[in-house]
Amino acid sequence: MMNVKELSTKLEYTVFALPDPVAQVTDGYTSDLLSDVMGNAAEDSVLITIQAHRNTIAVASLIGIKAIVLCNGRMPSPDMVVAAEQETVALLGTAENQFTTSHRIAAALGIS
């Protein structure tokens, strides 16, 4: 278990929104299909994706996902950043691909 601030610092992610830096994350899920995320991602997890739009925040909030990591250098839309702040979902970014990001997060959380 690790909080989102520790995760972002340890893995050197870009921070777009960090409304609750002490929110705890215990797991991760990698997907770009939001219906898949809704059916399979766990509460208190990190979503690893390239979906850089407001709907991703809505799905994360619905499930209780604490953080989203946008991969491949994707930049969030301005309304995505606003939604992340409003829904208390950390929004982070990396130039890494989803495979590498998934591995690094799993290792940081001690689940790899």
N, C-alpha and C positions, 0 to 999 in steps of 0.2 A: 504494500500500500504506500502511496505517495501523494502529496498534494499537487495541484496543478502548477503552482509556482515552482516547486522543487523540480518537477518534470520539465518544465520549460527552460529552467536554468541549466539543469544537468545535461539536457540534450541540445542546448543552444538554439532553441526555436525562436522565431520571430513572434512577438506578442502583438496581436491585433486588438484583443479584448481580454481583460482579466478581471471580471467583476467579482469573483470570489476566489482569491488566491489560495485559500486553505481548503477548498473543496477536495475531498479525497477521491482518488481513482484507484480501482482495484483490478481492472481488466481492460481489454481493448477489443475493437471490432473494426475490420477493414472491409469497406464496401462502397460502391458508387451508386447502388440501386437503393433508393430510400425505402421502398417497400420491403426489401430484404433487411435493412437496418431495423425497421419497425418490428419485424417478426423475430429477429434473432439477437440483436444487441442487448447487452445487459445494462441495468442501472449502474451508476457510478463507474462507467467505462469511458474510454477515450475512443472517439470515432476517427478513423484514418481514412481520408477520402480526397477526391479532387473536386467535389461538388461545392463550388464557391458561390452559393446563393442563399437567400433568406429561408427557403423551404428546408434546407439542411438544419438550420437552427430550430425550426418548428418541430421537426422530427426528434431532434436531440432533446428538446425540452419535454416533449411528450413522454419519452422513455426514461428520462433522468440521467442522460449522458452528461458528464461534467465538463468535457473538453472535446474540441474538434481540432484535428491537425490537418491542414490543407497541404497536400504534397505537390511535388513537381513545380514548385515556385508559383503556384496559383495564388492570385490575389483576391481577397474577398471584395464583394461589392459593398459600397457604403451602407446600403440598407441591411446587409448581413452583419456588419459590425454593430450597427445600432440594435438590431434584434438580439445579438449575442449579449450585449450589455443589459437589455431589458429582460431577457429570459435567464440571465445568470449562467451562461455557458461560456467557458473560456474558448477563445478562438486563437489558434496558433498556426504557424506556417513553417515550412521547410522546403528546401530545394531538392531534398531526397525523394526517391520514388516510394511507392507504398510498401513494397517488399522490405526495403531497408528500414523504413520508418516503423513498420510493424515489428520487425526483429529488435530494433533498438528499444522500443517501448516495452516489449515483453521482457527484455533483459533488465531494464531499469526497474520494472515492477517485480522482478524475481520469478517470472513464470515461464521462462524459456528453457 
